[in-house]
């Protein structure tokens, strides 16, 4: 039973980490585009 709780906690932590990574990736992409002068949007 405690194992399923651990798995759920891990899933929540993983989901939060994924959100943080996605946000920083988005910010990084925006910063990169600004540096390049927004050349050729895909």
C-alpha positions in Angstrom: 0.0 0.0 0.0 2.8 2.4 0.9 4.4 1.5 -2.5 1.4 2.9 -4.4 1.5 6.1 -2.4 5.3 6.4 -3.2 4.5 5.9 -6.9 1.8 8.6 -6.8 4.1 11.0 -5.0 6.8 10.3 -7.6 4.4 10.8 -10.4 3.3 14.2 -9.0 7.0 15.2 -8.5 7.8 14.1 -12.0 4.8 16.0 -13.4 5.9 19.2 -11.6 9.5 18.7 -12.8 8.2 18.3 -16.3 6.3 21.6 -16.0 9.4 23.4 -14.8 11.5 21.9 -17.6 8.9 22.9 -20.2 8.7 26.4 -18.8 12.4 27.0 -18.9 12.6 25.4 -22.4 9.9 27.9 -23.5 11.8 30.8 -22.0 15.0 29.6 -23.5 13.4 29.3 -27.0 11.9 32.8 -26.7 15.3 34.2 -25.6 17.0 32.5 -28.5 14.5 33.8 -31.0 15.0 37.4 -29.6 18.8 37.0 -30.0 18.4 35.8 -33.6 16.0 38.7 -34.3 13.1 36.2 -34.7 14.6 34.8 -38.0 12.4 32.3 -39.9 9.7 31.2 -37.5 8.9 27.5 -38.0 
